[in-house]
Amino acid sequence: MENTAFIALGSNVGIRYDNITKAIKQLTSYADIRLANFSSIYETDPVGYEDQDLFLNMVIEVTTDLDANELLDRCLKTELELGRKRETRWGPRTIDLDILLYNQENIETEKLIVPHPRMFERAFVLIPLIEVKPAFLWMEKPLNQMLAELPDKEGVRIWKQKNGEDVFEPIGS
């Protein structure tokens, strides 16, 4: 069965752009994960633990034959392969891969909560997600409306556009 998932990517350690593109390449190197769409890349201020470098963030849409927990395992494996260390909550990271949405499912296990528990509170997630799926509704509410209701949308700036003169191709195609 083909499933659709949206994954947020973030990096603020090392060569951030390379970390993000390597993560996409690694995930889509599996035959059962296919890249369907992607957002521009945004540079964002850190949230939570603020004494760290700026992040690059984006969202990808994938189709997969994997169930949500198998997809999570692939995301965690990719993070480890790219040097992710979990030392400080919301701290610096080479790569962070978060499953935001998986089909229209609500999932709550010991390892995974979907939709991602804080995604609707974070402009750095909603802005690229809206770019990928502008008409998407969650619980009959448009994402644009959720973004408009956020008190703080500052700290999210376009870094590399998907379309236009500065075309971004995440997998070198």
C-alpha positions as CSV (number, residue, x, y, z in Angstrom):
1,M,0.0,0.0,0.0
2,E,1.4,3.4,-0.9
3,N,1.4,5.9,1.9
4,T,2.2,9.6,1.9
5,A,4.4,11.2,4.6
6,F,5.7,14.7,5.2
7,I,9.1,14.9,6.8
8,A,10.8,18.0,8.2
9,L,14.5,18.3,7.8
10,G,16.7,20.6,9.9
11,S,20.5,21.2,10.3
12,N,22.7,23.7,12.1
13,V,26.0,21.9,12.5
14,G,28.7,21.6,9.8
15,I,27.8,22.3,6.2
16,R,24.0,22.5,6.7
17,Y,23.0,22.4,3.1
18,D,25.1,19.3,2.5
19,N,23.6,17.6,5.5
20,I,20.1,18.2,4.2
21,T,20.8,17.0,0.7
22,K,22.7,13.9,2.0
23,A,19.7,13.1,4.2
24,I,17.3,13.3,1.2
25,K,19.7,11.2,-0.9
26,Q,20.0,8.6,1.8
27,L,16.3,8.3,2.5
28,T,15.4,8.1,-1.2
29,S,18.1,5.5,-1.9
30,Y,15.7,3.0,-0.5
31,A,13.4,1.6,-3.2
32,D,10.4,1.9,-0.8
33,I,10.8,5.6,-0.2
34,R,10.2,8.0,-3.1
35,L,10.5,11.8,-3.2
36,A,7.2,13.3,-4.3
37,N,7.8,17.0,-3.6
38,F,10.0,19.4,-1.6
39,S,9.9,22.9,-0.3
40,S,12.5,25.7,-0.6
41,I,15.1,25.8,2.2
42,Y,14.6,28.3,5.0
43,E,17.1,29.7,7.4
44,T,15.6,29.9,10.9
45,D,16.4,31.1,14.3
46,P,16.7,28.3,16.9
47,V,13.7,27.5,19.0
48,G,13.8,26.2,22.6
49,Y,17.5,26.2,23.2
50,E,18.5,29.5,21.6
51,D,22.3,29.5,22.2
52,Q,23.2,27.8,19.0
53,D,23.8,28.5,15.3
54,L,21.0,29.2,12.8
55,F,19.2,26.3,11.2
56,L,18.4,25.4,7.6
57,N,14.9,23.8,7.5
58,M,12.7,22.3,4.8
59,V,9.9,19.8,4.3
60,I,9.8,16.9,1.9
61,E,6.8,14.8,0.8
62,V,7.5,11.1,0.2
63,T,5.5,8.2,-0.9
64,T,6.4,4.9,0.8
65,D,5.4,1.3,1.1
66,L,6.6,1.4,4.7
67,D,4.4,1.8,7.8
68,A,5.0,4.8,10.0
69,N,7.3,3.0,12.4
70,E,9.4,1.5,9.7
71,L,9.7,5.0,8.1
72,L,10.7,6.4,11.5
73,D,13.4,3.7,11.8
74,R,14.8,4.7,8.4
75,C,14.8,8.4,9.5
76,L,16.7,7.5,12.7
77,K,19.2,5.4,10.8
78,T,19.8,8.2,8.4
79,E,20.4,10.7,11.3
80,L,22.9,8.3,12.9
81,E,24.7,7.8,9.5
82,L,25.0,11.5,9.2
83,G,26.5,12.0,12.6
84,R,23.5,13.0,14.7
85,K,24.2,13.2,18.4
86,R,21.4,13.7,20.9
87,E,23.2,15.6,23.7
88,T,21.0,18.7,24.4
89,R,17.2,18.8,24.0
90,W,16.5,21.1,21.0
91,G,20.2,21.5,20.7
92,P,22.6,21.6,17.8
93,R,22.4,18.8,15.2
94,T,23.9,17.7,12.0
95,I,20.5,16.5,10.8
96,D,17.0,16.2,12.3
97,L,14.3,14.3,10.5
98,D,10.8,14.5,11.9
99,I,7.8,12.7,10.5
100,L,5.1,15.5,10.5
101,L,2.2,13.7,8.9
102,Y,1.6,10.2,7.7
103,N,-1.4,9.9,5.5
104,Q,-4.2,11.5,7.6
105,E,-3.5,9.2,10.5
106,N,-3.2,10.0,14.2
107,I,-0.5,7.8,15.6
108,E,0.7,7.6,19.2
109,T,3.2,4.9,20.1
110,E,6.1,4.9,22.5
111,K,8.5,6.0,19.7
112,L,6.3,8.1,17.4
113,I,3.5,10.7,17.6
114,V,1.9,11.8,14.4
115,P,1.0,14.5,13.6
116,H,4.2,15.8,15.2
117,P,3.2,17.2,18.6
118,R,4.7,20.7,18.1
119,M,4.4,21.2,14.3
120,F,1.3,23.4,14.5
121,E,3.1,25.8,16.8
122,R,6.2,26.3,14.6
123,A,6.4,28.6,11.7
124,F,9.6,27.0,10.5
125,V,7.6,23.8,9.9
126,L,4.3,25.3,8.7
127,I,5.8,27.7,6.1
128,P,7.7,25.0,4.1
129,L,4.8,22.5,4.6
130,I,2.3,25.0,3.2
131,E,4.7,25.5,0.2
132,V,4.6,21.7,-0.5
133,K,0.9,21.2,0.1
134,P,-0.8,24.6,0.1
135,A,-4.4,23.3,0.1
136,F,-3.8,20.8,2.9
137,L,-6.3,20.6,5.7
138,W,-5.8,19.1,9.1
139,M,-8.9,18.4,11.1
140,E,-10.8,20.5,8.5
141,K,-8.6,23.5,9.2
142,P,-6.3,25.0,6.5
143,L,-2.6,25.1,7.4
144,N,-2.6,28.8,6.2
145,Q,-5.1,29.6,8.9
146,M,-3.0,27.8,11.5
147,L,0.1,29.8,10.4
148,A,-1.9,33.0,10.6
149,E,-2.9,32.3,14.2
150,L,0.7,31.8,15.3
151,P,1.8,34.7,17.5
152,D,5.5,34.6,16.3
153,K,6.3,34.1,12.7
154,E,9.6,35.9,12.8
155,G,12.9,34.1,12.4
156,V,12.0,32.2,9.2
157,R,13.7,33.5,6.1
158,I,14.0,32.0,2.6
159,W,17.5,30.8,2.1
160,K,17.4,28.9,-1.2
161,Q,14.2,28.9,-3.4
162,K,12.8,25.9,-5.0
163,N,11.8,27.8,-8.1
164,G,13.2,30.8,-9.7
165,E,16.7,31.9,-10.6
166,D,18.3,30.2,-7.7
167,V,16.8,26.7,-8.4
168,F,17.2,24.2,-5.6
169,E,17.5,20.6,-6.6
170,P,17.8,18.5,-3.5
171,I,19.1,15.3,-5.1
172,G,21.3,16.7,-7.9
173,S,18.9,15.9,-10.7
